[in-house]
Amino acid sequence: MSMNIVLLEPEIPFNTGAIGRTCVATDTRLHLIRPYGFRINDKNLKRAGLDYWEKLNLTEYKNYDDFIERHPELTSPEGVSKLWYATTKAHQTYADVSYSPNDYIMFGKETAGIPEEILAEHPASCIRIPMYEEERSLNLSNAASIILYEALRQNGFCGLKKEGELHRLNYKL
């Protein structure tokens, strides 16, 4: 089981590439829903994702309806996965909810977010990142990382390496 990041109609290749790299580093599956604001082979997408892009667990969809149809576990009452909608229009924060290890976190396109028609159908699943009231939003790749790492933290980091070593120097605790 692993977490899932869903990008609904992403527009900026760098953001998608950076999110892809984060997904590889966290064993998270990336779901991309068309239309995109770039080509999937865009050099900026690959540049942001570096050599991680080839290791990415990626699934693509024609549109939002295709995504929902291909994931019935998200709409069944006994579903083991939940779909969270990251939006500046939510009443609860990303830290107010409990994530399961195989949940999905959806982010909308950079210029418009997730359509309000979708959000209105799922108000209890909408989450936001608190920020200064004068600002509109955070960068998409930063927002995805913030929420993903909270979900991973709540689940004990799901088998991720939690400590590192110095390469050249030693230190004593």
Secondary structure by P-SEA (a helix, b strand, c coil): cbbbbbbcccccaaaaaaaaaaaaaacbbbbbccccccccccaaaaaaacccccccbbbbbccaaaaaaaccccccccccbbbbbbcccccccccccccccbbbbbbccccccccaaaaaaccccbbbbbcccccccccaaaaaaaaaaaaaaaacccccccbbbbccccccc
